[in-house]
């Protein structure tokens, strides 16, 4: 991914103390870009407007929001707090950017708004496109995200990036790999994944060029939990073992359903190529390289 030293944009990151927000702030610093961090609550309109005036950004990156701890089941019992952050907060930030001079905003969203169906069967390679309506509402978290995405389309200054099961080059607690290695049992279903090493530089590129609209933001293809854990065993822990269970068995131990789907990345790949960003590696290839870096302890410092 090209590193343009002549980038005169001013970036403001909301949610800088979160996992992805922190990575983005560090990445922008290392690229020599001007970046500031806002600690304002997204739903606090006065605080958001004050920070937009104070820092005068050309581009806002929104990494704030509620996913739930330890997982999205939390949102089922905390619906008002989830709405406050994921719906009211996200829309407030978009509107504040809009009324403050139509500042470009990148919203790090989710692709967990779909589930395999007859038109997109598991293993077919037919992924959901950006124009497909959401068909998964079995978790309150996903429901709020789908609502916001629909409403956000009314703001012509917003770029929506749909991440899924994000993965870093270290074993951070929020890393999808770390999570599934800690589970007693896992389902074995292919899914689209976002490997941050490959995708975050693309996010900065798209933001820099003020691209707007919705983009599926994952590596091409889909990979199963067993395939991921097999690579973990190969590169990180040869003694690692795991057990599988069915979706029916999983449903008995979780409050909210889990999205399983493959996203079509054609639109993203075409745009990144057009902007000179090169190729986004297929998910199996990307995971292999990710674990190689992880085994060497390189982490995300290897990202330009």
C-alpha positions in Angstrom: 0.0 0.0 0.0 1.6 3.3 -1.0 2.6 5.7 1.7 2.0 9.3 0.5 4.2 11.7 2.5 2.4 14.6 0.8 -1.0 13.9 2.5 -2.1 17.2 4.0 -5.3 15.8 5.4 -6.0 16.1 9.1 -7.5 13.0 10.6 -9.6 12.8 13.8 -10.2 9.4 15.4 -13.2 8.7 17.6 -12.7 5.7 19.9 -8.9 6.0 19.9 -8.5 3.9 23.1 -10.3 0.9 21.5 -8.6 -1.9 19.8 -9.0 -0.9 16.1 -9.0 2.9 16.9 -5.6 2.5 18.7 -4.1 0.6 15.8 -5.3 3.3 13.4 -3.9 6.2 15.4 -0.5 4.4 15.6 -0.6 3.6 11.9 -1.4 7.1 10.9 1.4 8.4 13.1 3.9 6.0 11.6 2.8 7.1 8.1 3.7 10.7 9.1 0.1 11.9 8.8 -1.5 14.5 11.1 -3.8 12.7 13.5 -5.7 13.7 16.6 -7.8 11.6 19.0 -11.2 12.5 20.4 -12.5 11.0 23.7 -15.9 12.6 23.2 -19.0 10.3 23.7 -20.6 9.9 20.3 -24.0 10.8 21.6 -22.8 14.0 23.3 -23.5 16.5 20.5 -21.9 19.5 22.2 -18.7 17.6 22.9 -18.5 16.2 19.4 -19.1 19.6 17.8 -16.5 21.1 20.1 -13.8 18.6 19.1 -14.6 19.1 15.4 -14.1 22.8 15.9 -11.0 22.4 18.0 -9.1 19.9 15.8 -10.6 21.1 12.4 -10.2 17.7 10.7 -10.6 17.1 7.0 -11.4 13.4 7.8 -13.1 11.7 10.7 -12.6 8.0 11.5 -15.2 6.5 13.7 -14.0 3.4 15.6 -16.3 3.9 18.7 -19.3 1.9 19.5 -20.6 -1.0 21.6 -20.0 -4.6 20.7 -20.6 -6.0 24.2 -18.3 -7.6 26.7 -17.4 -10.4 26.7 -19.5 -10.7 23.4 -22.6 -9.5 21.7 -24.8 -11.3 24.2 -24.3 -8.3 26.4 -26.3 -6.2 24.0 -29.4 -8.4 24.6 -29.5 -7.2 28.2 -28.4 -3.7 27.6 -30.5 -2.5 24.7 -30.8 1.2 25.7 -27.0 1.5 26.1 -26.5 -0.3 22.7 -29.0 2.1 21.0 -27.3 5.1 22.7 -23.9 4.3 21.2 -24.5 2.3 18.0 -27.6 4.2 16.7 -27.9 7.7 18.3 -24.1 8.1 18.7 -23.1 7.0 15.2 -25.8 9.1 13.5 -25.0 12.1 15.7 -21.4 12.0 14.6 -22.3 11.7 11.0 -24.7 14.7 11.3 -22.2 16.8 13.2 -19.6 16.1 10.5 -22.3 17.1 7.9 -23.2 20.4 9.5 -19.6 21.3 10.3 -18.7 21.7 6.6 -19.5 18.2 5.2 -16.4 16.6 6.8 -15.7 13.2 5.4 -16.4 10.5 7.9 -15.3 6.8 7.7 -17.6 4.6 9.8 -16.1 1.3 10.8 -19.3 -0.9 10.8 -20.1 -4.6 10.5 -21.0 -7.1 7.9 -22.7 -9.3 10.5 -26.1 -8.3 9.2 -26.4 -11.4 6.9 -26.8 -15.1 7.1 -26.5 -17.8 4.4 -29.8 -18.2 2.5 -31.0 -19.9 -0.7 -29.6 -17.1 -2.9 -26.2 -17.2 -1.0 -25.7 -20.8 0.1 -22.8 -21.7 2.3 -19.8 -22.8 0.2 -21.2 -21.4 -3.1 -18.8 -18.5 -3.3 -21.8 -16.2 -3.9 -21.3 -13.5 -1.4 -23.7 -10.8 -0.2 -23.2 -7.5 -2.1 -23.4 -4.0 -0.7 -26.9 -3.6 -2.3 -28.4 -6.7 -0.7 -30.8 -6.0 2.1 -29.9 -7.3 5.6 -31.4 -10.6 6.4 -30.0 -11.3 9.8 -31.8 -9.9 12.9 -31.2 -12.7 15.5 -29.0 -10.4 17.6 -29.8 -7.0 18.9 -26.3 -5.8 18.0 -26.7 -6.8 14.4 -30.2 -5.2 14.3 -28.9 -1.8 15.4 -26.1 -1.9 12.9 -28.4 -2.7 10.0 -30.7 0.2 11.1 -27.8 2.6 11.3 -26.4 1.6 7.9 -29.8 2.3 6.2 -30.1 5.7 7.8 -26.4 6.6 7.2 -26.9 6.3 3.5 -28.7 9.7 3.6 -25.4 11.4 4.4 -23.2 11.9 1.3 -20.1 12.5 3.4 -20.0 9.0 4.9 -17.9 5.9 4.0 -19.2 2.8 5.6 -16.8 -0.1 5.9 -18.3 -3.5 6.8 -15.8 -5.5 8.9 -16.3 -9.1 9.9 -14.4 -11.1 12.6 -11.4 -8.8 12.6 -7.9 -10.4 13.0 -4.6 -8.7 14.0 -1.1 -10.1 13.9 -1.0 -10.5 17.6 -3.1 -12.4 20.1 -5.0 -9.3 21.4 -8.1 -10.3 23.4 -10.4 -8.7 20.7 -8.7 -10.7 17.9 -11.1 -13.3 16.4 -8.3 -15.9 16.6 -7.7 -15.3 20.3 -11.4 -15.5 20.9 -12.0 -18.9 19.2 -8.9 -20.4 20.8 -10.4 -19.7 24.2 -13.8 -21.3 23.4 -14.5 -24.7 24.8 -16.2 -25.6 21.5 -16.6 -23.9 18.1 -18.8 -24.2 15.1 -17.1 -25.0 11.8 -18.7 -22.7 9.3 -16.9 -20.6 6.6 -17.1 -16.9 7.0 -15.6 -13.7 5.6 -12.9 -12.3 7.8 -11.1 -8.9 8.0 -7.4 -9.2 8.4 -6.3 -5.8 9.7 -2.8 -6.0 8.2 -4.3 -6.1 4.7 -7.4 -3.9 5.2 -6.6 -1.0 7.5 -4.1 0.5 5.0 -7.0 0.3 2.5 -9.3 2.2 5.0 -6.7 5.0 5.1 -6.4 5.1 1.3 -10.2 5.2 0.9 -10.6 7.9 3.5 -7.7 10.0 2.0 -9.5 9.9 -1.3 -12.8 10.9 0.3 -14.6 7.8 -1.0 -18.2 7.4 0.2 -20.8 4.8 0.2 -20.9 1.2 1.5 -18.1 -1.3 1.1 -17.8 -4.9 2.2 -14.5 -4.7 4.1 -13.0 -8.2 4.3 -10.5 -10.3 2.5 -11.9 -12.1 -0.6 -13.3 -15.5 0.1 -14.4 -17.3 3.2 -12.6 -19.5 5.8 -13.9 -21.9 8.4 -13.1 -21.9 12.1 -11.4 -25.3 11.8 -9.2 -24.0 9.0 -8.2 -21.0 11.1 -7.5 -23.2 14.2 -5.5 -25.6 12.0 -3.2 -22.7 11.0 -3.0 -21.6 14.6 -1.9 -25.1 15.6 0.6 -25.2 12.7 2.4 -21.9 13.5 1.6 -21.1 17.1 0.9 -24.1 19.3 1.5 -27.7 17.9 -0.2 -29.1 21.0 -3.4 -27.1 20.6 -6.7 -29.1 20.3 -10.3 -28.0 19.9 -13.8 -29.5 19.7 -16.7 -28.7 17.4 -20.4 -28.4 18.0 -23.5 -27.7 15.9 -25.4 -24.5 15.5 -28.2 -26.2 17.4 -25.9 -27.0 20.3 -24.4 -23.5 20.2 -27.8 -21.9 20.4 -28.3 -23.5 23.8 -25.4 -21.6 25.4 -25.7 -18.1 23.8 -28.4 -15.4 24.1 -28.0 -13.9 20.6 -27.7 -15.6 17.3 -24.4 -15.3 15.4 -24.1 -14.2 11.8 -22.5 -16.6 9.3 -22.0 -15.4 5.8 -19.6 -14.6 3.0 -19.4 -11.0 1.6 -18.7 -10.2 -2.0 -15.6 -7.9 -2.1 -15.6 -7.1 -5.8 -16.5 -3.4 -5.3 -13.8 -3.0 -2.7 -11.1 -4.7 -4.8 -12.0 -2.7 -7.9 -11.9 0.6 -5.9 -8.6 -0.1 -4.2 -7.0 -1.1 -7.5 -8.3 2.1 -9.1 -6.7 4.1 -6.3 -3.3 2.4 -6.8 -3.6 0.3 -3.6 -2.7 -3.1 -5.2 -4.3 -6.5 -4.5 -6.1 -7.6 -1.3 -5.0 -11.2 -0.6 -7.5 -14.0 -0.6 -8.4 -15.0 3.0 -6.6 -18.3 3.1 -3.4 -16.8 1.8 -3.8 -13.8 4.1 -4.2 -16.0 7.2 -1.1 -18.0 6.3 0.9 -14.8 6.1 -0.7 -13.5 9.2 0.4 -16.5 11.3 3.9 -16.3 9.9 4.2 -12.7 11.1 2.5 -13.6 14.4 5.0 -16.5 15.0 7.9 -14.0 14.4 6.3 -11.5 16.8 6.2 -8.8 14.2 2.6 -7.7 15.0 1.0 -4.8 13.1 4.3 -2.9 13.1 4.9 -4.5 9.7 2.0 -2.4 8.2 3.1 0.7 6.4 
